């Protein structure tokens, strides 16, 4: 069995506003394997971006390393979003319809792995994923200014 840690972060400037996600895959010894980021679009909230970051991590792992390895992998998602973490473990109800849909998508993706667990971490321990989010948003702002 493989142990993988995925540090995930999602953010929106303006909330709602332009949003992006960043993920950092590490092995069980916390050595970085890969980093990925993606621009999501405009008019999204921070919470939606946080969900999309976790979904992106699970999908990206499967696409990069294959379904067979995913089935043998215990994935630990580390997020600085207390809301998403508490919704995932069932402590908070999900009232927002869009977030309910994302929660279902997330739960459906977990069946492709041996085990998926989530851990809430301080933002101080999620700086690499946060930096990826900001790089995507900065790049998008720069590209938009060049289009003028």
C-alpha positions in Angstrom: 0.0 0.0 0.0 1.2 3.5 -0.9 0.8 6.4 1.5 0.4 9.8 -0.2 -0.2 13.2 1.3 -2.0 15.8 -0.8 -1.7 19.4 0.5 -4.6 21.2 -1.1 -5.7 24.8 -1.3 -8.2 26.8 -3.2 -8.8 30.5 -3.2 -10.8 33.3 -4.8 -9.9 36.9 -5.0 -12.8 39.1 -4.1 -14.9 36.1 -2.8 -16.6 35.6 -5.2 -14.0 36.3 -7.8 -11.3 34.7 -9.9 -10.3 31.4 -8.4 -7.6 28.8 -8.6 -6.4 25.7 -6.9 -3.0 24.3 -5.9 -2.0 20.8 -4.8 1.3 19.3 -3.6 1.7 15.5 -3.6 4.1 14.1 -1.0 5.1 10.6 -0.1 4.6 9.2 3.4 7.9 10.8 4.4 6.7 14.2 3.3 9.0 14.4 0.3 7.4 16.4 -2.5 6.6 14.2 -5.5 4.7 16.7 -7.7 3.0 20.1 -7.6 0.0 21.1 -9.7 -2.2 24.2 -10.1 -5.1 25.3 -12.2 -7.1 28.4 -12.8 -10.8 27.7 -12.2 -12.6 30.8 -13.6 -14.4 33.9 -12.4 -17.1 34.5 -9.9 -16.3 31.6 -7.6 -16.2 31.6 -3.7 -13.3 30.5 -1.5 -15.3 27.5 -0.3 -16.1 26.3 -3.8 -12.4 26.6 -4.7 -11.4 24.6 -1.6 -13.7 21.8 -2.6 -12.5 21.9 -6.2 -8.9 21.7 -5.0 -9.5 18.4 -3.2 -11.4 17.1 -6.2 -8.6 18.2 -8.5 -6.1 16.4 -6.2 -7.9 13.0 -6.4 -8.5 13.3 -10.2 -4.9 14.4 -10.9 -3.5 11.5 -8.9 -5.6 9.0 -10.8 -4.7 10.5 -14.2 -1.0 10.8 -13.4 -0.5 7.4 -11.7 -3.4 5.3 -12.9 -6.4 3.6 -11.4 -4.5 0.5 -10.3 -2.1 2.5 -8.1 -5.0 4.6 -6.8 -6.7 1.5 -5.6 -3.5 0.6 -3.6 -3.1 4.1 -2.2 -4.1 5.6 1.2 -4.6 9.3 0.4 -4.4 11.8 3.2 -5.8 15.1 2.1 -4.5 18.1 4.1 -6.6 21.2 3.9 -6.6 24.5 5.8 -10.4 24.8 5.3 -12.0 24.0 8.6 -15.5 24.2 6.9 -14.6 21.6 4.2 -12.9 19.3 6.7 -15.9 19.4 9.1 -18.4 18.8 6.3 -16.3 15.9 5.1 -16.2 14.2 8.5 -20.0 14.9 9.0 -19.7 17.4 11.8 -21.3 20.2 9.7 -24.3 20.0 7.5 -24.0 21.1 3.9 -26.8 23.6 3.1 -25.5 25.2 -0.1 -26.7 23.3 -3.2 -23.4 23.8 -5.2 -21.4 22.6 -2.2 -23.7 19.6 -1.8 -22.9 18.6 -5.5 -19.2 19.0 -4.9 -19.4 17.0 -1.7 -21.1 14.1 -3.7 -18.5 14.3 -6.4 -15.7 14.2 -3.8 -17.3 11.2 -2.0 -17.7 9.4 -5.4 -14.0 9.9 -6.1 -12.9 8.4 -2.8 -14.1 5.0 -3.9 -11.2 4.9 -6.4 -8.7 4.8 -3.6 -7.9 2.2 -0.9 -8.6 4.9 1.7 -9.1 8.6 1.7 -8.9 10.6 4.9 -8.8 14.3 5.6 -6.8 16.3 8.1 -7.3 20.0 9.0 -4.0 21.9 9.1 -3.0 25.4 9.9 -2.4 27.7 7.0 1.3 27.8 8.1 1.6 24.2 7.0 -0.1 24.8 3.7 2.2 27.5 2.2 3.3 25.6 -0.9 -0.3 24.9 -2.0 -1.3 28.4 -1.2 1.7 29.8 -3.2 0.5 27.7 -6.3 -3.0 29.3 -6.0 -1.5 32.8 -5.9 0.8 32.1 -8.8 -2.2 31.0 -10.9 -4.2 34.1 -9.9 -1.2 36.5 -10.5 -0.6 34.9 -13.9 -4.2 35.4 -14.8 -4.2 39.0 -13.7 -1.0 39.7 -15.7 -2.5 37.9 -18.8 -5.7 40.0 -18.5 -3.7 43.2 -18.3 -1.8 42.2 -21.5 -5.2 41.7 -23.3 -6.2 45.3 -22.8 
